Amino acid sequence: MQQEMFFSRAGRSGTVAITVLLCALISTGPASAQTARAEIDSQTWLNHVAHDMLPFWSGPEALGSPIGNFPTDRCNDGSLPSTSDPCEVGTFRTNNPRQSVVALSRQMYSYGVAFHMTGNTDYLDYALDGLEYQFGNAIDPDTGLFYRQKDVTSGDWTAGGIANAQEQAYGLLGPAFLYYLTRDPDLYAQIKTLNSAIKANLRLPKTGAFRHDVGDGEASAKLVDHLDQLNAYQYLMSVTAPEADRAGWQADSAQTAAYIRDSFYDPSSNLFQLDAAAAPGAVGGVDFGHTAKSFWFTDLIGTATGDAEAVAFAREGAGRLFEQAFLEGSGSWANGFDKSGELDPQPFWWIYTELDQYAASLALDDPTLRPLVAEAQGFWLDNFVDNDNGGIWARVAEDGTAFEDARKHWKWKAGFHAFEHALVSYVATGAIDDTDTTLYFARDEGDTDFSLAYSFSMEPRSVEQLDSSTLQSMQKVTLAGVSMDGVAANTVPVPAAGFLLIGGLAIFGAAGAVSRRRKSGAAGD
């Protein structure tokens, strides 16, 4: 589909333009998702994705040339920086452009969520284009691992070296979510091969810990090098992988979660320290986002494996965290603690989403959380949205004032957190309101396993096979009775020791995975 030019460097005011097709897919609603907090429902989150977020991600500057070659740095109005106008990106980065595998994968994930929620196949095509580009360019043939970044001027991916453990994890974020949407066996083979390379080069099998860089002898002292394996791909694969492999993924995920808890959780503060060597009780510089994420994914993998103790630990700790992090005066989430140990009330977008989406998930079964969640969601919708150019501000003050000079798109802010937040909020809000939830998949016709990500359980009310001009197969699934169970009813047994994926698989060309999901000659390039 030919794309509109959404942005100019001069910026615009008022309602942001969106495509006619997307307007038709989303039912009637306000052009902005801003609304009274008591009126937030699942339709609000569809409007939020369509009107607040996707315009920033739908123009040619976002999609790259060819489509899938997503740029890592853009200006806050959505345009690309230039030497004459480096905008918020800055002169150094504009003159030394890099393309990060983290940003590629996060943007791929974002388009996957957009398809999942709206059914607009353009967004799945964009995600698949990104998959093809990333797998075709960003993998080191010697190690099977992702490169860190490309020098855009020279086109060289090798100059930045091999990605570290955290970056490797996020390299699999987008592919893992696309596998969730498609269950494509060729894509699964690629993910499995990359996971084998990560385990062979970065993982310590006895503890489940990860080295920071290839060649390091010891486990990384950084929480993110372990936690982001779990949150980016390990957990999702543990609930979507083929039945024969699922127990192995679950065992690895459970081992990672146990290592994180044993090495980084500080009972005296109820926080997960960012560094394993931090003194007990030290809170200076500790944010609430990594703690919320650590509790959440401990909960999720505990649910998947039937570990009731892990679920109870996570939910009890999360309850205490919410009390500590919620600011009653503004109805918003705090950021964490500054370096002096004082509470910082000015949240970054990603910290806000981690707290918000876990609280919304738990509110399904805990009605006492619902007023807090409604307040926090309202603050997000009212203050984090850039109503002139679309997209999400990076940081907002307690009074709702956005830090407009902070960059809206760069390596670690490439759509992922905001789109994940919208998806979880959409499902959770619909469940709380006891309304049916509609999501879209691209599975083989006859596939009946439409279990949801993030430990949501539900009953498919209907599965409608849809015609598509580009996809081989597409389903509109209407869900009812969504809940977040403390322990999954049907769990896959987890062996005592982690499994070892069979090595030696070739890195398949990404086109093999893409072609199965697209009709011949219909790839959106």
N, C-alpha and C positions, 0 to 999 in steps of 0.2 A: 504494500500500500504506500502511495506517495505521502511523504510526511510534510506537515506544515512546518514553517519556520517560526518557532514559538518565541524566540528571544532576540533582542537587540541589546547592544551595550548600553544604550540610553535607558533601558529599563521601561517598564510599563506599570500602569496602575489599574485597578479594577479586576474584574474576573479574567482569569487566564484562559486562553482559547484551548479547546480540546477537540479531538477528531470527532466527526459525525458518528462514526461507528461506535466509538466508546460512549458517546452520549446515548446512543440507542441501547447499549448493553446495560447501562445503569439506569434504574428507574428514577422517577422524578424526585428531586431533592434540591436543596439550596446549592448555589454555585460555590459557596465556601462551606467547609464543614463546621465552621463556628456555630455554636448552638447553645441553648441553655443546658446546663449540666444535667438537669433532670430529663432532658429529651434525647440523650445519647442512646442510640440503639444500633443494631447491626447495619442498618442502612447508612447511618452516620459514617461508619468505617469504610463502606463502599464509596461514599462521596469523598471521603478523605483521600483515598487512593486515587480516584479518578480526577478530582478537581484540585487537590492540594499538592499531590506528589508527582503523578505521572507527567504533567506538563514539563517539569524540569528534566525528565528522563526520556522524553519522546522525540525531541528535535534531532536534526542531523549532527549537531555538535556533540550530543550525548552518545549517539549510536556509532560514530566513527566511520571511517572509510578504508576498506569496505565495512559494512555493518558487522559488528562483532569485535572490531578493533577499537574497543572502548578507550577513550582518553582518560588518563588518571587525574588530570588537573583541569578544572574549569572555573570560570569566574562565578560569582554569586548570582548573576543574572542568567547563567546558563551558557554564555558564550565561551569561546576559547581565548586564552590570554595571547597577547601579541607583544612584541618588543616595544611598540609604541604605546601600548596600554596593558601592562602586566596585571592590572587589577589586584584583587586580594591574593592571587597566586604568588605575586612577588617577582622581582627582577631575576633573582638567581634561578628559581625553578623554571621561569619562562624561558630563560636562555640556556638552561640545561635540562630539557624535558626528559622525564622518565615514565615508563609504563610499568606499573606494578602488577604482579600476578594476583596479589591480594585484592586490588581494586577491580581487576577483570572478573574474578570469581564472585565478589560481592555484588557487582552490577548484574551478573548472570543470575544470581539468586533473586535479586529484586524483580527482574522481568518474569522469573518463574512464579513468584507470588502474585504479580499482576495478572498473569494468565489464570492462576489457581482461583483468584477471587472474581475476576470479571468474565472469563471465558473468551477474551479477545486473543485470537491465535497469533496476532502480530507479535505479542509479547513473548510467547513461547518461541516463535521463530527468532526473535532477537537473542533470546537466551541460548538457543541452539547454535546460532551464528557465533556467539561468544565462546561456547564450548569448543566448536571446531577451531576457532582461532587459537584459543589457549592450549589445547592439546596438540595442535599442529606446530606451535612455535615455542612454547615455554617449558618444554621438558628436556632435561639433560639426558642424552642417549647413554652416557656412561653409567650414571647412578640411577636413572629412572625417576629422579626427583625434579621438582619444579625449580627453574631459575628464579632468582629474586625479582629482577626487573630488566627491562629493555632500555638501552640508550636510544631514544627516539630519533636523534639526529643521525646516528650511524646505523641504526637498525640492529645493533648487536645485543643479543640476550645474554651473552656469556660474561660481559664486562662486570656485572653486578654480582657474579658468583651464584652459588646455590642458596636458595632461601633457607632461613633458619626454621626452627621447629614450629613457631607460631605461624609464620608465613606459609609453611607447607600445609598446616592444618586448614588455613583459610583458602588455599588453593583448591581444596576439595569441597569447600562449602557449596558453591554453585553446582558442580557436578552431582553431589549427593542429593541436593534438592531436586534436580532434574530427574534423577533416578526415581525418587519418590513419586514424581508426577507421571513418569512413563513406564517404569519397571523394564526398561530396555536392557536385554541381556548383554549386548555388546558394550553398553555404557557400564554395566556392572563389572564386566571383565576389566575394563580400563581402571575403574576405581579400585578394584581388588589388587591390580598390579601396582598401582601407586601406593596403596596401603602397605603392600609387601616391601616396597622400597623404603618407605618411612620407617617401618619396623626394623628393617635390616640396618639402616644407617643411623637412626636417631633414638630408638627405643631400647630401654634396658629391660629385658624380659622378666627378670626375677621380681622387680618391683612395679613394673608398668610405667616407670618414670621415663622422661624424654631428655636427651641432651639438647642443648641450645643450638649448637652447630655440628655439622658432620665432622668427625674427628675428635670432638670433646670426649674426655674420659669419664667425666662425672655427670650426674643428673643436673639439669639446670635448676638454679635456685629461684627462677622466675615462675610465678604462678601461671602466667599466660601460656608458657610453653607446654604445660600439661592440660590446663583447663580448656584451651581452645581446640585441642584434639577432640575432646569430648563434645564440645558444643558445636563445632563446625561440621563434623562428619561421623564420629564414632557412634554417638547415640542414634542418630537418624538411620545409619546403616544397621544398627542392632535391632531395629524394629521393622525394617523394610527389606533386608537382604533375603535372598532365597532361603527357604526353610533349611536346606542342608548346611548353610554357612551361618545361620543366624545365631546359634549358640556361641560360636566363636567370637563374633562381633560383640555379643553381650558380655562374654567373659572379659574381653579386652576393655570394654567400657567400664565395667564394674571395677576392674583393677585400677584403671586410671582414676575413677572417682574415689576409691579408697586411698590411693596415694595422695591425692589432693587434700582429702580430709585429714590424713595423718600428718602431713608435712606442712600445711599452711593454715589450718583452722586454729584460732586462738580462743579457747573457751572463756578467758577472762574478759574479752571484749566482744565476743560473739561475732568476730569478723575474720575473714580469710585474709591473711597477710599477703602482700604482693611479693615479698621476698622471704624465702624459707629461713633466713638467718635473723629475721627481725625479732626484737626482744618481746617476750610476752607482755601484753597490755599496751604496747606502743600503738598509737592510733594516728600519729602525725603523717599526713600524706596518704592515708588509706581511704579509698573510695567505697561507696556502698554498691556500686555496680558489679564489681567482681565478686563481692560476697553474695549478692542476690543471684548471680549466674551460677555460682558454685552450689548454693543451696538448691536452685532450680534443677540443675542437671544431676545432682545427687538424687533428688526426688524422682526425676524422669527415669534414670537407669534403675533405681530401686523399684519403681513401678514395673518396669519392663521385665525385671528378673525375679520379682516377688520378694524382694528384700524389705520387709515391713519395718525393720529397725532403721534402715537408711532413710526411708520415707518419713518416719516419725522424727528422726533427727533433723532432717531438712525442714520440715514444716514447723517444728517447734522453734528452730533457729530463725526461720523466716518471719514468724510472728513477732519475735523480739526485734528483728531488724526493721520491720515496718513501723513499729512504735518509735524506734529511734530515728528513722529517716523521714517520717511524714511531718510536714510543717503545717500545723492547723491554721495558722493565720492566712496563708496564701492558698492552702489546699493543694500543695505541690510536694514533690520529693526533693530532699536535700542532696547535695553532691557527695558528701562524705566529710572528711576532716582535712583542713589545710595543714601545712607543714608545722605550724605551731600547736596543732592538736585542737583547734577551735572548729566548731561546726561550720561548714561552708554551705550556705543556702542557695548557691547559684549553680544549678545542675547542667552538666553536659548532656547532650541529647541521648547518648548511648546509655549513660547511667540511669537516666530517667526511664528509658524503655525497659531496661532489665528489671527494675523494681516494679514498674507498672504492669508488665505482662505476666510476671509470676503472681503478683497479687490478684490480677484479674482471673487467672487460671484457678487459683485457690478459692476465689469468691464463688465459684460454681457450687462448691460444697460447704462453704462457710459464709452464710449471709451477713455475718457481722463485718466482713471486709467490704461489702458492697458500697456503703456510703463513702468510704475512703477512696475506693477505686473510681467512683463517679466523680469525685472532686478532682482527683489527680488526672483523670482522662480529660476532664473539662479544661484544666489548666494547659494541658498539652495542645489541645485543639485550638484554644484561644490564643496561645502565645508562641508556640514553636513553629507555626506555619508562616512562610514568607508569602503573603497574599498578593504581592506584586509579580513575582517571578516564579512562584512555585518552589517546592522543596522545603526542607526542614532546616531551621537555624541550628547552629552548632551548640550555642549556649544561651541561656535566658536567665536574667536576674530574678530574684524572688518576687519583685513587683511586676514581672511579666515583660520587662524591657529586653529585647533581643540584642545580643552582641553582633551587630550587623557587619562588622569588619572581620569576624571569624569566618573561615572558609567553609562553604557548604559542600564542597566535593573535593576530596583528595584521597590518598591511599587508604586511610582508616575511616573515611566517611563516604563510602560509595553506595549508599542506599540500604545496605543490609539491615541495620538495626531498626530503621524507621519502617521498612516493609515487613520485617518479622513482627514488630509491634502491632502493625495494622492487622496482620493475619490473626495473631493470637487474640487481639481485642475483638475482632469481628466474630470469631467463633465463640469466645467466652461471653460476649454481650448477648448474642443470639440465644445461647443456652440459658443464661440468667433470665432472659425475657420469655423463655419457653417458646421460641419461634423456630421454624425450620431454617436450616442453614444450607445454602447452595454453594458448592465448590466444583471446579472443573479439573478433569484429568485427561491424560492422553495415553491411555492404556490400550492393549490389544483388545479387540472386541471379544466379549465373553469373560473378561477379567472381573471377578466379583469381590476382590479384596481391596476395599476402599478405606482401610483404617487410616486414621489421621496422624499427622506428626504431633509432637509435643504431648504425648500421653492422653490426648483426648479420646474417649471411647464414645461410640454412638451406634445408632441403627440406621442404615440407609433406607429412607422411605421410598425412594425411587432412583433408578439409574436410566437416564435417557441417552441413547446413542445419537450423536449429532453428526450432521454432514459438515465437512470442512473442505475448503478449497486447497488447503496446504497440508493438513495432517491426515495420516492414514486412518487414524481412529481417535475419537474424542468423546468424552462422557460428561454429562451434566448430572451431578449427584446431589440429591436433596437428602439432608441428614436430619434426624430427629433424636431427641433424648441424649444430647451431648453431655458428657460428664467427665470429670478428671478423677479417676478412681485411685485410691491410695495404693492398692496392689492390684495388678492386672489379673483378671479372672483366668485367662489362658496364657500361661507363660512358658517359654521355651527353657528346658533345663539347662543350667549353666555348669560346665565341668569345673572341677577344682582348679585346674591350671588353664592358662590362656592357650588359645589355639595358634598354630603357625600356618599362615596362608602358604599355599604351594607357590614357590618361586619359579622363575624361568619363563613366565608368560611374556610374550612380546607386548610392547606398547602399541595397541591398535591405533590406526589412524582415526581421528575423531569423525571423519566423514562416514565411517561405518556405523557409528552409533546414531548420527544425525539422520542418515538415509532411511532407517527403519521407521522413523516417526513422521517423515514427510512424504508426500506423494511425489512421484518422479517428476523432476523439472520444476517443482514448486517451492524450492528453498528460497526464503526471503533474503536475497543478497542486495 
